[in-house]
Amino acid sequence: MTKAEIADRISSLKFKLASETSKAALQRDRIQQLQNELIRKNDSEEELVKLQKVQQQQEDLQHQQSRLAKMAILEATVKQQEKVIQKMENGLDSKLKWKNKQSGEKRLVEKKQRSG
């Protein structure tokens, strides 16, 4: 090989080296971009999981609040029914006492009529 051929070969190899170095740099940049994108997507996925968890907790809380509200209504209804039952019992007791009194007076009158 002559000096000119060697020089051409060296020049060609330098050009190829520069080209490959440039390609390698582009590939490193692309890899870095993809890694950054993957990190962002992982972060987004974690955020989504957190949001879903919070949403589920809110739904559970709303369900429990709804149950508590229904229980409060039921308790109020039971108290009202207890008051009505108490009034009915009082009324029945009064009526029973009145009937017993009437019955007692009637027996007295009948006793007096028999003896008299």
C-alpha positions as CSV (number, residue, x, y, z in Angstrom):
1,M,0.0,0.0,0.0
2,T,1.2,3.4,-0.9
3,K,1.2,6.4,1.3
4,A,-1.7,7.8,-0.7
5,E,-3.8,4.6,-0.2
6,I,-2.9,4.6,3.5
7,A,-4.0,8.2,3.8
8,D,-7.2,7.5,1.9
9,R,-7.8,4.5,4.2
10,I,-7.1,6.5,7.3
11,S,-9.4,9.3,6.0
12,S,-12.1,6.8,5.2
13,L,-11.8,5.2,8.7
14,K,-11.9,8.6,10.4
15,F,-15.1,9.4,8.5
16,K,-16.6,6.1,9.4
17,L,-15.6,6.6,13.0
18,A,-17.1,10.0,13.1
19,S,-20.3,8.7,11.5
20,E,-20.5,5.7,14.0
21,T,-19.8,8.1,16.9
22,S,-22.6,10.3,15.7
23,K,-25.0,7.4,15.4
24,A,-24.0,6.1,18.8
25,A,-24.6,9.6,20.3
26,L,-28.1,9.7,18.6
27,Q,-28.9,6.3,20.0
28,R,-27.8,7.3,23.5
29,D,-30.0,10.4,23.2
30,R,-32.9,8.2,22.0
31,I,-32.4,5.7,24.9
32,Q,-32.3,8.6,27.4
33,Q,-35.5,10.0,25.9
34,L,-37.2,6.6,26.1
35,Q,-36.0,6.1,29.7
36,N,-37.4,9.6,30.7
37,E,-40.7,8.8,29.0
38,L,-40.8,5.4,30.9
39,I,-40.2,7.2,34.1
40,R,-43.0,9.8,33.4
41,K,-45.4,7.0,32.5
42,N,-44.5,5.1,35.7
43,D,-45.1,8.2,37.7
44,S,-48.4,8.7,35.9
45,E,-49.4,5.2,36.6
46,E,-48.6,5.5,40.3
47,E,-50.6,8.7,40.4
48,L,-53.5,7.0,38.7
49,V,-53.4,4.2,41.2
50,K,-53.4,6.7,44.1
51,L,-56.3,8.6,42.5
52,Q,-58.3,5.3,42.1
53,K,-57.6,4.4,45.7
54,V,-58.8,7.8,46.9
55,Q,-61.9,7.6,44.7
56,Q,-62.7,4.2,46.1
57,Q,-62.2,5.5,49.6
58,Q,-64.6,8.4,48.8
59,E,-67.2,6.0,47.4
60,D,-66.9,3.9,50.6
61,L,-67.2,7.0,52.7
62,Q,-70.3,8.2,50.8
63,H,-71.8,4.7,51.2
64,Q,-71.2,4.8,55.0
65,Q,-72.6,8.3,55.3
66,S,-75.7,7.2,53.4
67,R,-76.1,4.2,55.8
68,L,-75.7,6.5,58.8
69,A,-78.3,8.9,57.4
70,K,-80.7,6.0,56.9
71,M,-80.0,4.7,60.4
72,A,-80.7,8.2,61.8
73,I,-84.0,8.2,60.0
74,L,-84.8,4.8,61.3
75,E,-83.9,5.7,64.8
76,A,-86.2,8.8,64.6
77,T,-89.0,6.6,63.3
78,V,-88.5,4.1,66.1
79,K,-88.6,6.9,68.7
80,Q,-91.8,8.2,67.1
81,Q,-93.4,4.8,67.1
82,E,-92.4,4.3,70.7
83,K,-94.2,7.5,71.6
84,V,-97.3,6.4,69.8
85,I,-97.2,3.0,71.4
86,Q,-96.8,4.6,74.8
87,K,-99.8,6.9,74.2
88,M,-101.8,3.9,73.0
89,E,-100.8,1.9,76.1
90,N,-101.7,4.9,78.4
91,G,-105.1,5.2,76.6
92,L,-105.8,1.5,77.0
93,D,-104.8,1.6,80.6
94,S,-107.1,4.5,81.2
95,K,-110.0,2.8,79.4
96,L,-109.4,-0.4,81.3
97,K,-109.4,1.5,84.6
98,W,-112.6,3.2,83.6
99,K,-114.2,-0.1,82.6
100,N,-113.1,-1.7,85.8
101,K,-114.5,1.3,87.7
102,Q,-117.8,1.0,85.8
103,S,-117.9,-2.7,86.4
104,G,-117.3,-2.2,90.1
105,E,-120.0,0.4,90.3
106,K,-122.4,-1.8,88.4
107,R,-121.7,-4.7,90.8
108,L,-122.4,-2.3,93.7
109,V,-125.7,-1.3,92.2
110,E,-126.7,-4.9,91.6
111,K,-125.7,-5.8,95.1
112,K,-127.8,-3.0,96.5
113,Q,-130.8,-4.0,94.3
114,R,-130.5,-7.7,95.5
115,S,-130.3,-6.7,99.1
116,G,-132.9,-4.0,99.0
